[in-house]
């Protein structure tokens, strides 16, 4: 076998070939080439994402969450109870045969006689606006009688101005006795002793701008009493 020694030119060619294989590909030199490569890369990503969506088609229907459906009726019921409102005519304590209610004037053992009259009027107005019961004037013509009395009335300062030493805020405290009785059987359908209510009001220290807010506070307190008593009878609190 004849051996042929490599020439210098063949060795240089082999070296250049191996050097080209070992070198990394040169990056694009022109801006147009770089933009083209970026667009091509983004296009591949878009195509790949579309293929993944096609594999998952059709999408699964969303699973309904029953928690909000259960939450809203409960929340509305709590808000209605907290605000003092109730569905008209749905009373748990009052029997079905009670159709008419009489509300005589409340008794009063305090010096604030106006309050007992206001409470009786506001109670009648509250029953008419919120329930289906008919309010009658004669207790002998009623199925049930709502009676009560103001047993304590007190007012006192709650805020004192440090400069003048005069009261700038006061509070009215009233304690009641309330009962609802079935006139036919004499059974007590609702009874509350020591029913306490409070109402605050401001007092101006400027003599020229002074206005007695105690009367307005008593009016607000009477309406609060009516709302609370009717709500307690309807929902059984």
C-alpha positions in Angstrom: 0.0 0.0 0.0 1.3 3.3 -1.0 1.3 6.0 1.8 0.8 9.6 0.7 2.1 12.3 3.0 -0.3 15.3 3.4 0.7 18.5 1.9 0.8 21.9 3.6 -2.2 23.1 1.6 -4.3 20.2 2.7 -3.4 20.7 6.3 -4.3 24.4 6.2 -7.7 23.5 4.7 -8.5 21.0 7.4 -7.5 23.5 10.1 -9.7 26.2 8.7 -12.7 23.7 8.4 -12.3 22.6 12.0 -12.1 26.3 13.2 -15.3 27.1 11.4 -17.1 24.2 13.0 -15.9 25.2 16.5 -16.9 28.9 16.2 -20.5 29.8 17.2 -22.7 31.3 14.5 -22.1 34.9 14.0 -25.0 37.2 15.2 -26.8 39.2 12.5 -24.9 42.3 11.6 -27.7 44.3 10.2 -30.7 45.8 12.0 -33.1 44.3 9.5 -31.8 40.8 10.3 -32.3 41.4 14.0 -35.9 42.6 13.6 -36.6 39.6 11.4 -35.4 37.2 14.0 -37.5 38.8 16.7 -40.6 38.7 14.6 -40.0 35.1 13.8 -39.6 34.2 17.5 -42.8 36.0 18.5 -44.7 34.3 15.7 -43.6 30.9 16.9 -44.7 31.7 20.5 -48.1 32.9 19.2 -48.6 29.7 17.1 -47.6 27.5 20.0 -50.1 29.3 22.4 -52.9 28.9 19.8 -52.1 25.2 19.5 -52.4 24.7 23.2 -55.8 26.4 23.2 -57.0 24.2 20.4 -56.0 21.1 22.4 -58.2 22.3 25.4 -61.2 23.1 23.2 -64.1 23.0 24.0 -63.4 24.7 27.4 -65.0 23.2 30.5 -68.1 25.2 31.7 -67.5 27.2 34.8 -68.5 25.5 38.1 -71.2 27.6 39.8 -70.3 28.8 43.3 -73.3 28.3 45.6 -71.8 30.4 48.4 -72.8 33.9 47.1 -76.3 32.5 46.5 -76.5 31.4 50.2 -74.8 34.5 51.5 -77.1 37.3 50.1 -80.4 36.1 51.6 -78.8 35.7 55.0 -77.1 39.1 54.7 -80.4 40.8 53.7 -82.2 39.1 56.6 -79.6 40.3 59.1 -79.7 43.8 57.7 -83.5 43.9 57.9 -83.4 42.7 61.5 -80.7 45.2 62.4 -82.5 48.1 60.9 -85.7 47.2 62.7 -87.7 46.1 59.6 -89.6 42.9 59.1 -91.8 41.4 56.4 -95.4 42.6 57.0 -97.7 40.2 58.8 -95.1 37.4 59.4 -95.3 37.3 63.2 -94.1 34.2 65.1 -95.4 35.3 68.6 -98.8 36.5 67.5 -101.4 33.8 66.7 -103.1 33.6 63.3 -106.5 34.6 64.7 -105.2 38.0 65.9 -106.4 40.5 63.4 -107.0 43.7 65.4 -104.8 45.4 68.1 -105.7 48.1 70.5 -103.0 50.4 71.9 -104.3 52.5 74.9 -102.3 55.5 76.1 -99.2 54.4 78.0 -99.0 55.0 81.7 -96.4 57.4 83.0 -94.9 57.7 86.5 -92.4 60.4 85.5 -92.6 64.2 84.9 -92.3 63.8 81.1 -95.9 63.2 80.3 -95.6 64.1 76.6 -93.4 61.0 76.0 -96.1 58.5 76.8 -98.5 60.0 74.4 -95.9 60.1 71.6 -95.0 56.5 72.2 -98.6 55.3 71.8 -99.1 57.3 68.6 -95.8 56.1 67.1 -96.6 52.5 68.0 -99.9 52.7 66.2 -98.2 54.3 63.2 -95.5 51.6 63.1 -98.0 48.7 63.2 -100.0 50.2 60.4 -97.0 50.8 58.1 -95.3 47.5 58.7 -98.0 44.9 59.4 -101.4 43.8 58.3 -102.9 44.3 61.8 -105.8 46.7 62.2 -105.4 49.2 65.0 -108.6 50.0 66.8 -109.3 52.5 69.5 -111.7 50.4 71.7 -109.9 47.6 73.5 -113.2 45.7 73.7 -113.2 45.4 70.0 -109.6 44.2 69.6 -108.2 40.7 69.5 -105.0 41.8 71.4 -104.1 44.7 73.6 -100.7 46.4 73.7 -100.1 48.1 77.0 -97.2 49.9 78.5 -95.9 52.5 80.9 -93.0 54.9 81.2 -91.4 54.0 84.6 -88.3 56.1 84.5 -87.1 59.3 82.7 -83.7 60.7 83.3 -81.4 63.2 81.5 -77.9 64.3 82.2 -74.8 65.9 80.7 -72.4 63.7 78.8 -69.9 66.3 77.5 -68.6 69.3 79.4 -66.9 72.2 77.7 -63.5 72.6 79.4 -63.4 76.4 78.9 -66.8 77.5 80.0 -67.6 74.5 82.2 -71.0 74.2 80.6 -72.6 71.0 79.2 -72.4 70.7 75.4 -73.9 67.2 75.2 -76.7 65.4 77.1 -78.4 62.1 77.1 -82.0 61.0 77.8 -82.6 57.6 79.4 -86.1 56.1 79.4 -87.2 52.7 80.9 -90.5 51.2 79.8 -92.8 48.2 80.6 -94.5 46.7 77.5 -96.8 43.8 77.1 -99.1 42.3 74.4 -102.0 40.3 75.7 -104.5 38.1 73.9 -107.9 39.6 75.0 -109.8 36.4 74.4 -107.6 34.0 76.4 -105.7 36.5 78.6 -102.4 35.0 77.5 -99.3 37.2 77.4 -98.0 37.1 73.9 -95.1 39.5 74.6 -93.8 41.0 77.7 -90.7 43.1 78.4 -89.9 44.7 81.7 -87.1 47.2 82.2 -87.0 48.1 78.4 -84.3 50.8 78.3 -83.8 53.3 75.6 -81.2 56.1 75.2 -81.0 59.2 73.0 -78.2 61.8 72.9 -78.4 65.4 71.8 -76.2 68.5 71.7 -76.4 71.7 73.7 -75.1 75.0 72.2 -73.0 77.1 74.6 -73.7 80.3 72.5 -76.7 82.1 74.0 -77.6 83.7 70.7 -77.6 80.3 68.9 -79.1 78.3 71.7 -81.9 75.9 70.8 -83.4 73.4 73.1 -82.8 70.0 71.5 -84.4 68.0 74.3 -87.8 68.0 72.6 -86.3 66.8 69.4 -84.4 64.1 71.2 -87.6 62.9 72.9 -89.4 62.7 69.5 -86.5 60.6 68.1 -86.5 58.4 71.1 -90.3 57.8 70.8 -89.9 56.6 67.2 -87.0 54.4 68.2 -89.2 52.8 70.9 -91.9 52.1 68.4 -89.6 50.5 65.9 -87.9 48.4 68.5 -91.1 47.2 70.2 -92.8 46.2 66.9 -89.7 44.5 65.7 -89.4 42.5 69.0 -93.0 41.4 68.7 -92.7 40.3 65.1 -89.4 38.5 65.2 -89.6 37.2 68.8 -86.5 39.0 70.2 
